[in-house]
Each structure stands twice: as C-alpha cells, then as structure tokens.
Amino acid sequence: MTTAALAPHAFTALDRCDRCGAQAFVRAVLTSGDLLFCAHHGREYGEALAAKALVVEDGSETINKKPSPSAY
C-alpha cells in the first residue's frame, strides 16, 4: 500500500475559521475532510486535532508578517 504526501496548504485571506469565521491559519486534515481554524481555535483544539487528524498544519507564524493596508 502506498500513501500520497499531502501538498502544504497556502493560507490566504479567503480561508476562514470553521468555528468563528476569522482568518484561518491552522488546517487539520481528517479522513472525512479538512477543517480550518483561526490561530485561537487552532490552539484551543490543538490537542484533540493532533490525536485525530492525519496532518495538522500551523501557519500562524505568518500572522502580521505583512502589514494590512490599513496600517499605512
């Protein structure tokens, strides 16, 4: 049996948290599909996600890496 490697997810402003609707920075790949979470909910559910998910991607290091247009 072979398994395919999952391509890393490129988080964008269009990715929204499945819990609250904020911008998503955490992706959990489950056998039934993907879940996206903001950094807050990714931390809140992190332990449970790690136990059940095939892969958990955390892109929260990119928060505020590029200033928003309103910062100018």
Secondary structure, 3 states (H helix, E strand, C coil): CCCCCCCCCCCCCCCECCCCCCECCEEEEECCEEEEECHHHHHHCHHHHHHHCCEEEECHHHCCCCCCHHHC
